[in-house]
Amino acid sequence: MDFIKKEIIDRVGIITLNHPKKLNCLCEKMVDSIIEALDDFSAKKIPIVILRAKEDAKVWSAGHDVTEMPRKMRDPLSYYDPLEKLLRAVEEYLGPVIAMVHGSVWGGACDLIMTCDITIADNTACFAMTPAKMGVPYNLTGITHFMNRLPINIAKEMFFTADPVPAKRALQVGIINHLVPEDELFDFTMKMAHSINTRSLMSIEVIKEEFRILSKAYPISPASFERVQGLRRKVYDSHDYEEAITAFIEKRQPHFEGQ
Ligand code: YXS
């Protein structure tokens, strides 16, 4: 079953998340389909991609597929995991990737939004960053995605509260570039895509790569990196991490014990 719909309209690649049964969560199959579509668009030198959900989607994406998260003793966000591969594929795409958001966005999908180059949303959109709810020790590159887009106090509030940020506030704090009426979202997004397509793709390609390189230029010593990995391991080896996943699957509130 296809987890996405892929189309090209006037040299704009459009990827529509289409796994409503599991609220477009970023399971491995969904991620592989999106990466495959990006590779196909890249081979066809499509200058710009829109990543969207279906018009009637209440949830743009429910984030990482919790049922696919390792239960314990393994980093849930390591380099070759599906979510991380997807984020790099978006960052490395030859041209801009625009997230067009109708519906709620959760966890890893929020990180995906932060990794897209531009985000355009309607009033149904909201954005929740959920590691603290899931007992997950988020990873360093993921945190830089939020630090690169938001004032650090706003990024911290998103991580510490794990509460959804509604569309209007998302515009105020910079999660989204534009907030448009629901019935204008697609036309507004396509208009921007067409306008970008009239510019020099060569120049945009280099500028996007410069932004990518500079946005990752965080000096951190090997000792600090290893210390962070040690701290993170304590969390994903903990009762709290396992309890959060079990509670989600059992459809109940988790009881965190801080160990
Ligand atoms: O009961 P069935 O089998 O129909 O399945 C339900 C949900 O279990 C399933 N589902 C998910 N399955 C796997 N992974 C998910 N992330 C996920 N989210 C939902 O979809 C079916 C319908 O869900 P239901 O009944 O709850 O729908 P609803 O309309 O009542 O509520 C919609 C949501 C999105 C508010 C609710 O599903 C929800 O809160 N989902 C979890 C959102 C979330 O916290 N995602 C973060 C996942 S962890 C992650 O992304 C990172 C690792 S981190 O946490 O570090 O950022």
Residues whose N, C-alpha, C, O or C-beta is under 5 A from the ligand:
A	BS01	YXS	K21 K22 L23 C25 V59 A62 G63 H64 D65 V66 T67 W106 G107 G108 A109 T130 P131 M134 V136
